[in-house]
Amino acid sequence: MDKIFIKDLRVTGIIGIYDYERTTPQEMVINVSMFTDIRKAAETDDIVDCVDYEKVANRVKAHAETSKRLTVEALAEDIARLCLETLGVRRVTIRVEKTQAIPFTGSVGVEIERGNA
């Protein structure tokens, strides 16, 4: 299985359970790994046969900035579902990090793996 990745996608949105988090957008960093077979795309050298990571990144960014989820767990599940809807993607690893949630840390968050049955 081959891997296509989106590294350190920075988004700003409402995420969190505390009152101040519900009104003040926070920075999040999202990493996506999509597992697929890229042999046809490599052979044809045609974007039609590729997983279009720009489209995926734009969908993930738009969702993260507007979903207003309470937890990073729920947001990670949403993003996994979006990615698995992409033609050819069989499995994903999603990492969602809040960069300002806890003082004296680089970030906190979750990482999940999901696949199509």
N, C-alpha and C positions, 0 to 999 in steps of 0.2 A: 504494500500500500504506500502510495506517495503522499507527501504532505505539502499543502499550500498554507502559508501563514500570513497573518496580519499582526505586526508587532507594535505594541505600545500606541494603540489608537487612543488619543486623548479626547475625552468628551466632557462636557459640563452639563449636569442635570440634577434634578431633585432625587435624592436617594437617602433613606434613613428613617429612623423611628422617632427621633426627638423633634420637638417643636421647631427649633432653629433649622434643622435639616429639611423640614417640610417647606420652608420659605426661602432658604438660601441655597442656590445651586452649588454643587461641589464638583471638583475635578475627579474624574475616574480614568483609569488606564485599563484598556481592554486588549487582551491578546487572544487571538483565534488561530487554531490549527485545524485545518479541514483535510481529512484523509480521503483520497480518491485515486484513480488510476489515470496518470497523465500521458500514457504512451501514445494514444491517438492524437492528442494535442501536439505532442512532440513530433510525431510523424508528419502531420499535415501543416504544422506551423500556422494554424488558423484559429483566431480568437473564438470562433463558433464552437470549437471543440475544447475550449478551456473553461475552467471555473473562473468567472470574471471577479477577481478579488476586489476590484474597485467598486463594483455594484454591491458586493457583500459588505464592504467597509461602509459604504454610504447608508445601507439599510440598518446596519448595527448602530452606527452613529445616530441616525434619526430616531431609532427606537429608544436608545439609552438617554437621549436628551429630552424625550417627551413622555416616557412611560410613568415617571413618578412612582417607582416601586419603593416599598418600604425596606426590602432587604436585597443585598447583593446576590443572595441565593436565588431569589425569584428572577432578578434581572439576568443572571447567568443562564437559567433555564429558558427564558425568553429568547436569548441570543442563540443558544444551542438549537432551538426549534427553527429559528429563522435560517440558520446556516444549513440545517438538514433538509430544508425545503429546496435548496439549491441543487439543480440537476447534477448528478454525478457524485455528490458528497455523501459518503457512507458513514463517516464517524467524525466527531469533533471533540476538541478539547477547548474549553472556554475558561479564561481567567479574567475576573473582574476585581479591580483593586480601587479602594478609596484612598487617595493620597493625603488627605487632611483629617482623617477620622480620629486618630490617636496621636497626641504629641509624642515626639521623640522616635517616631517610626517612619520608615520610608513609605510604607503603605500597609494596608490590611485588606483582606478579601478572601475570595474563594476560587477554586479551580475545579471544574467538573469535566467528565467525559461522558458523551452520549453517542448513540449510534442508531442507525435505521435497522429495523428488524429484518 
